[in-house]
Amino acid sequence: MVGYAKDKQVVLARLRKVEGQARGLQRMVEADEYCIDVLTQISAATKALQAVALALLEDHLGHCVTHAIEAGGPGAEEKIREATEAIARLVKS
């Protein structure tokens, strides 16, 4: 079971909102909206995606990584490495 299973509908709702923001951005460009207004909306969409990513990361740490550590063995080290790499990717973005 994935860590976000209990919040799956919330995650999907947030992603649908981001999808709507992306469609809105397309409409803005098609309508030749002012560059700064488009950039402002891109920033909002980016922040919304980052919020989803942080929520998923929190669920992963609280569920998947915690269970792997409790079980011990090489699986725990792998989950910690995966989480560290995911954090590194988020920090770089």
Buried (B, 14 or more C-beta within 10 A) or exposed (E): EEBBEEBEEEBEEBEEEBEEBBEBBEEBEEEEBEEEEBEEBBEBBEEBBEEBBEBBBEBBBEBBBBBBBEEEEEEBEEBBEBBEEBEEEEEEE
